[in-house]
C-alpha cells in the first residue's frame, strides 16, 4: 500500500527518525564549500537506502542560490571589509548567512519526490523542536517559525535518485553581520531597518537553555541511531567535487554552468 504525504504526517507520532549520522575522520575546520560537496558526494556515491544526516558550522559566510545574481543579493563591499566569505550553492532559494553560532543541517534521502522530501524534513525538524518544548510551525516558503518569527530557512536540490535538503538553524548568530551581508549596498539598512528585520527573525537560544553543543548532541541522538565515518579517500573525493564550488565562474555566475 502506498502512503501519501498526508498519511506520513498522520503517522509521524508513531515514527521515530532512524537516520545515519555521517562523520568525518577528523575535526579539521573546513570551508562551507566542502560541506556542499560532501552532500553531493553522499548523494552520488553512497547507495544506502537509509536517510543520511549531518550538521556543520563554518566561519562567517554568505551562501546564495544557484540562480541569484551575486551583485544584487550580496553586499560584497561589506563582506570583504569584515572578512565574510561568499559562495554559491547548487540549490535554489535566497541568501542565508552562516557562522560558528549557526548550525547548518544536511539531509540526504533516496527519493525523487520533491514535495514529499521537503515536507518530511520540515516536519522532522518541527517535531524535534516540539520535543524540546519549543512550538514551531512550517511555511510554504520552507521556513520554520517560532512565535511567527523565522528561525530556520531551507533549500532543496535533486540529484537523480536522491534528494538533498539543507538548512540553517539560527542559534546565536551575529544578527548585524547577517542582516548587512545579504543587503546590497544601495539599500543599506539603518538602525530602524535592522530592528524591523530583527522583529521577523528569532534565535533558538532565546527559546532553550541548551548550549549550542548540547543542542547538536540532542539533535543527533533524537534523529539518528547509527553513525558512518567517511574515509580519508572519501575526503579526497569530496575536495575534488569542491573545486566546482570554488570556480570563480560558478561563484560570480558569468556562465550558465550545468550540474
PEPEFEN-V877444 format. One record per residue. N is the residue number from 1. SS is DSSP state (hx for helix, st for strand, lp for the rest). PSI is psi in whole degrees, -180 to 180 (none if undefined). Layout:
n:N ss:SS psi:PSI
n:N ss:SS psi:PSI
//
This chain:
n:1 ss:lp psi:132
n:2 ss:lp psi:134
n:3 ss:lp psi:129
n:4 ss:lp psi:171
n:5 ss:hx psi:-46
n:6 ss:hx psi:-34
n:7 ss:hx psi:-38
n:8 ss:hx psi:-42
n:9 ss:hx psi:-36
n:10 ss:hx psi:-34
n:11 ss:hx psi:-8
n:12 ss:hx psi:-45
n:13 ss:hx psi:-23
n:14 ss:hx psi:-8
n:15 ss:lp psi:130
n:16 ss:lp psi:125
n:17 ss:lp psi:134
n:18 ss:lp psi:70
n:19 ss:st psi:166
n:20 ss:st psi:127
n:21 ss:st psi:125
n:22 ss:st psi:129
n:23 ss:st psi:166
n:24 ss:lp psi:159
n:25 ss:lp psi:-11
n:26 ss:lp psi:172
n:27 ss:lp psi:24
n:28 ss:lp psi:136
n:29 ss:lp psi:131
n:30 ss:lp psi:162
n:31 ss:lp psi:159
n:32 ss:hx psi:-36
n:33 ss:hx psi:-30
n:34 ss:hx psi:-42
n:35 ss:hx psi:-33
n:36 ss:hx psi:-42
n:37 ss:hx psi:-34
n:38 ss:hx psi:-42
n:39 ss:hx psi:-47
n:40 ss:hx psi:-41
n:41 ss:hx psi:-47
n:42 ss:hx psi:-42
n:43 ss:hx psi:-34
n:44 ss:hx psi:-27
n:45 ss:hx psi:-19
n:46 ss:lp psi:118
n:47 ss:lp psi:20
n:48 ss:lp psi:141
n:49 ss:lp psi:-14
n:50 ss:lp psi:152
n:51 ss:lp psi:147
n:52 ss:st psi:150
n:53 ss:st psi:142
n:54 ss:st psi:160
n:55 ss:st psi:155
n:56 ss:st psi:157
n:57 ss:lp psi:149
n:58 ss:lp psi:167
n:59 ss:lp psi:161
n:60 ss:lp psi:123
n:61 ss:st psi:138
n:62 ss:st psi:131
n:63 ss:st psi:124
n:64 ss:st psi:160
n:65 ss:lp psi:158
n:66 ss:lp psi:-40
n:67 ss:lp psi:8
n:68 ss:lp psi:151
n:69 ss:lp psi:114
n:70 ss:hx psi:-38
n:71 ss:hx psi:-21
n:72 ss:hx psi:-24
n:73 ss:hx psi:-21
n:74 ss:lp psi:135
n:75 ss:lp psi:85
n:76 ss:hx psi:-39
n:77 ss:hx psi:-46
n:78 ss:hx psi:-44
n:79 ss:hx psi:-46
n:80 ss:hx psi:-38
n:81 ss:hx psi:-35
n:82 ss:lp psi:11
n:83 ss:lp psi:33
n:84 ss:lp psi:124
n:85 ss:st psi:162
n:86 ss:st psi:133
n:87 ss:st psi:154
n:88 ss:st psi:142
n:89 ss:lp psi:170
n:90 ss:lp psi:-4
n:91 ss:lp psi:167
n:92 ss:lp psi:-158
n:93 ss:lp psi:-175
n:94 ss:lp psi:-171
n:95 ss:lp psi:144
n:96 ss:st psi:158
n:97 ss:st psi:137
n:98 ss:st psi:144
n:99 ss:lp psi:-174
n:100 ss:lp psi:-16
n:101 ss:lp psi:19
n:102 ss:st psi:131
n:103 ss:st psi:126
n:104 ss:st psi:140
n:105 ss:st psi:137
n:106 ss:st psi:133
n:107 ss:st psi:124
n:108 ss:st psi:129
n:109 ss:st psi:151
n:110 ss:lp psi:95
n:111 ss:lp psi:146
n:112 ss:lp psi:5
n:113 ss:lp psi:103
n:114 ss:hx psi:-53
n:115 ss:hx psi:-45
n:116 ss:hx psi:-41
n:117 ss:hx psi:-49
n:118 ss:hx psi:-46
n:119 ss:hx psi:-41
n:120 ss:hx psi:-44
n:121 ss:hx psi:-47
n:122 ss:hx psi:-42
n:123 ss:hx psi:-35
n:124 ss:hx psi:-45
n:125 ss:hx psi:-41
n:126 ss:hx psi:-45
n:127 ss:hx psi:-36
n:128 ss:hx psi:-42
n:129 ss:hx psi:-39
n:130 ss:hx psi:-37
n:131 ss:lp psi:-17
n:132 ss:lp psi:-1
n:133 ss:lp psi:16
n:134 ss:lp psi:115
n:135 ss:lp psi:116
n:136 ss:st psi:158
n:137 ss:st psi:161
n:138 ss:st psi:157
n:139 ss:lp psi:166
n:140 ss:lp psi:-17
n:141 ss:lp psi:11
n:142 ss:lp psi:29
n:143 ss:st psi:157
n:144 ss:st psi:130
n:145 ss:st psi:148
n:146 ss:st psi:123
n:147 ss:lp psi:37
n:148 ss:lp psi:5
n:149 ss:st psi:143
n:150 ss:st psi:130
n:151 ss:st psi:-14
n:152 ss:st psi:133
n:153 ss:st psi:147
n:154 ss:st psi:150
n:155 ss:st psi:163
n:156 ss:st psi:143
n:157 ss:st psi:158
n:158 ss:st psi:133
n:159 ss:st psi:134
n:160 ss:lp psi:119
n:161 ss:lp psi:-17
n:162 ss:st psi:154
n:163 ss:st psi:145
n:164 ss:st psi:129
n:165 ss:st psi:128
n:166 ss:st psi:146
n:167 ss:st psi:167
n:168 ss:st psi:157
n:169 ss:st psi:104
n:170 ss:st psi:109
n:171 ss:lp psi:-61
n:172 ss:lp psi:46
n:173 ss:lp psi:149
n:174 ss:lp psi:100
n:175 ss:hx psi:-37
n:176 ss:hx psi:-48
n:177 ss:hx psi:-44
n:178 ss:hx psi:-45
n:179 ss:hx psi:-36
n:180 ss:hx psi:-34
n:181 ss:hx psi:-27
n:182 ss:lp psi:17
n:183 ss:lp psi:121
n:184 ss:lp psi:149
n:185 ss:hx psi:-36
n:186 ss:hx psi:-11
n:187 ss:hx psi:43
n:188 ss:lp psi:140
n:189 ss:lp psi:132
n:190 ss:lp psi:-176
n:191 ss:hx psi:-41
n:192 ss:hx psi:-35
n:193 ss:hx psi:-42
n:194 ss:hx psi:-45
n:195 ss:hx psi:-37
n:196 ss:hx psi:-46
n:197 ss:hx psi:-41
n:198 ss:hx psi:-30
n:199 ss:lp psi:-16
n:200 ss:lp psi:0
n:201 ss:st psi:143
n:202 ss:lp psi:160
n:203 ss:lp psi:141
n:204 ss:hx psi:-32
n:205 ss:hx psi:-8
n:206 ss:hx psi:-8
n:207 ss:lp psi:1
n:208 ss:lp psi:152
n:209 ss:lp psi:-4
n:210 ss:lp psi:145
n:211 ss:lp psi:170
n:212 ss:hx psi:-36
n:213 ss:hx psi:-38
n:214 ss:hx psi:-38
n:215 ss:hx psi:-45
n:216 ss:hx psi:-42
n:217 ss:hx psi:-43
n:218 ss:hx psi:-47
n:219 ss:hx psi:-46
n:220 ss:hx psi:-45
n:221 ss:hx psi:-34
n:222 ss:hx psi:-36
n:223 ss:hx psi:-19
n:224 ss:st psi:148
n:225 ss:st psi:-1
n:226 ss:st psi:165
n:227 ss:st psi:141
n:228 ss:st psi:123
n:229 ss:st psi:125
n:230 ss:lp psi:154
n:231 ss:lp psi:170
n:232 ss:hx psi:-32
n:233 ss:hx psi:-39
n:234 ss:hx psi:-44
n:235 ss:hx psi:-41
n:236 ss:hx psi:-40
n:237 ss:hx psi:-37
n:238 ss:hx psi:-42
n:239 ss:hx psi:-28
n:240 ss:hx psi:-44
n:241 ss:hx psi:-36
n:242 ss:hx psi:-28
n:243 ss:hx psi:-32
n:244 ss:hx psi:-41
n:245 ss:hx psi:-23
n:246 ss:hx psi:-6
n:247 ss:lp psi:121
n:248 ss:hx psi:-32
n:249 ss:hx psi:-41
n:250 ss:hx psi:-43
n:251 ss:hx psi:-48
n:252 ss:hx psi:-6
n:253 ss:lp psi:35
n:254 ss:lp psi:-16
n:255 ss:lp psi:154
n:256 ss:lp psi:86
n:257 ss:lp psi:144
n:258 ss:lp psi:158
n:259 ss:lp psi:none
//
